[in-house]
Amino acid sequence: MNPEIKKEAIEVFEQYPLAKVVFITPDIQAFLKEDRAKIHNKDYETVKRSQVIAEPSEKKEVESKDSQVKEFKKSAEQLIAFATTAETVEELDIILQAGEKRATVVAAFEARKLELTTNQE
């Protein structure tokens, strides 16, 4: 893997802690959605989190949801961006149950939850 691609992937995973995969084009543009990467450049590289960041031990994975939420208490813009990439309703519920009250964030999360549940049916 190209060192520039690896560096960009690490930066993306640090910015989006719940992202599991990133798609990076040869001109080092990162996308969280594969279709966006295809539109930008058909020669993109798929990078999984486990390829560039050491997986935490099982003990660390069992961290309380509260600590995950505190770590993810970001700006509304970052949370809304996360909502568009969430793959499960549970990921969204963690933050909503922690007391997120910003209307724009809640609306984005609820819209994504509806999208996810509609796609499952």
Secondary structure per residue as TSV (DSSP state, phi and psi in degrees):
chain	resnum	aa	ss	phi	psi
A	1	M	-	360.0	136.1
A	2	N	-	-59.0	131.8
A	3	P	H	-58.8	-33.5
A	4	E	H	-67.2	-39.7
A	5	I	H	-65.5	-42.7
A	6	K	H	-62.1	-44.6
A	7	K	H	-61.5	-44.0
A	8	E	H	-64.4	-41.0
A	9	A	H	-61.7	-43.2
A	10	I	H	-61.4	-43.3
A	11	E	H	-61.8	-41.4
A	12	V	H	-65.1	-44.7
A	13	F	H	-66.1	-31.0
A	14	E	H	-70.4	-37.0
A	15	Q	H	-75.0	-33.3
A	16	Y	S	-121.1	82.9
A	17	P	T	-62.6	-17.9
A	18	L	T	-99.2	-2.0
A	19	A	-	-69.7	139.1
A	20	K	-	-106.2	-22.1
A	21	V	E	-148.3	149.5
A	22	V	E	-136.0	148.0
A	23	F	E	-114.6	121.6
A	24	I	E	-122.1	128.2
A	25	T	-	-85.3	164.1
A	26	P	T	-58.2	-25.6
A	27	D	T	-89.1	19.3
A	28	I	-	61.1	44.2
A	29	Q	-	-103.4	126.3
A	30	A	E	-101.6	141.9
A	31	F	E	-136.1	141.3
A	32	L	S	-89.6	-14.4
A	33	K	S	-113.3	129.8
A	34	E	H	-63.4	-39.2
A	35	D	H	-63.0	-32.9
A	36	R	H	-67.9	-39.0
A	37	A	H	-65.7	-40.6
A	38	K	H	-61.7	-40.9
A	39	I	H	-64.4	-40.0
A	40	H	H	-70.1	-45.7
A	41	N	-	-164.4	126.6
A	42	K	S	-68.8	-18.8
A	43	D	S	-97.3	73.2
A	44	Y	-	-109.1	161.9
A	45	E	E	-114.0	133.0
A	46	T	E	-91.1	124.6
A	47	V	E	-122.2	121.7
A	48	K	E	-88.8	149.3
A	49	R	H	-52.6	-43.0
A	50	S	H	-65.2	-18.0
A	51	Q	H	-76.7	-27.0
A	52	V	H	-121.2	-16.6
A	53	I	S	-125.9	128.9
A	54	A	-	-61.3	131.3
A	55	E	-	-68.3	137.7
A	56	P	-	-67.6	155.3
A	57	S	-	-64.9	162.6
A	58	E	H	-57.3	-35.9
A	59	K	H	-62.3	-41.8
A	60	K	H	-69.5	-30.6
A	61	E	H	-65.6	-24.0
A	62	V	T	-88.4	15.7
A	63	E	-	-53.4	151.3
A	64	S	-	-65.9	151.2
A	65	K	H	-63.2	-29.8
A	66	D	H	-60.5	-43.3
A	67	S	H	-68.6	-34.0
A	68	Q	H	-64.8	-42.1
A	69	V	H	-66.9	-44.2
A	70	K	H	-58.7	-41.0
A	71	E	H	-65.0	-30.5
A	72	F	T	-96.5	6.4
A	73	K	-	-69.4	90.1
A	74	K	-	-116.3	-172.3
A	75	S	-	-67.5	160.6
A	76	A	H	-58.6	-39.4
A	77	E	H	-60.4	-43.6
A	78	Q	H	-68.1	-39.8
A	79	L	H	-67.4	-38.1
A	80	I	H	-66.4	-39.2
A	81	A	H	-62.8	-39.8
A	82	F	H	-62.3	-41.3
A	83	A	H	-57.3	-37.2
A	84	T	H	-70.3	-19.8
A	85	T	H	-105.6	-6.9
A	86	A	-	-60.6	138.1
A	87	E	-	-102.6	-16.1
A	88	T	S	-135.5	154.7
A	89	V	H	-64.8	-33.7
A	90	E	H	-61.0	-38.5
A	91	E	H	-60.0	-40.2
A	92	L	H	-72.3	-39.4
A	93	D	H	-63.6	-32.8
A	94	I	H	-54.9	-45.9
A	95	I	H	-77.1	-39.9
A	96	L	H	-64.1	-40.1
A	97	Q	H	-71.4	-18.0
A	98	A	T	-79.2	-1.9
A	99	G	T	101.4	21.5
A	100	E	-	-62.2	125.3
A	101	K	-	-120.1	-8.4
A	102	R	-	-64.6	124.3
A	103	A	H	-58.0	-41.0
A	104	T	H	-67.4	-37.0
A	105	V	H	-69.5	-47.8
A	106	V	H	-59.6	-43.0
A	107	A	H	-62.0	-43.0
A	108	A	H	-64.2	-41.7
A	109	F	H	-66.3	-43.1
A	110	E	H	-65.6	-39.5
A	111	A	H	-63.3	-42.3
A	112	R	H	-67.7	-38.4
A	113	K	H	-61.1	-42.9
A	114	L	H	-63.5	-42.0
A	115	E	H	-62.1	-44.5
A	116	L	H	-65.4	-42.4
A	117	T	H	-71.2	-33.2
A	118	T	H	-68.2	-38.9
A	119	N	H	-68.9	-27.5
A	120	Q	H	-74.8	-24.8
A	121	E	-	-80.3	360.0
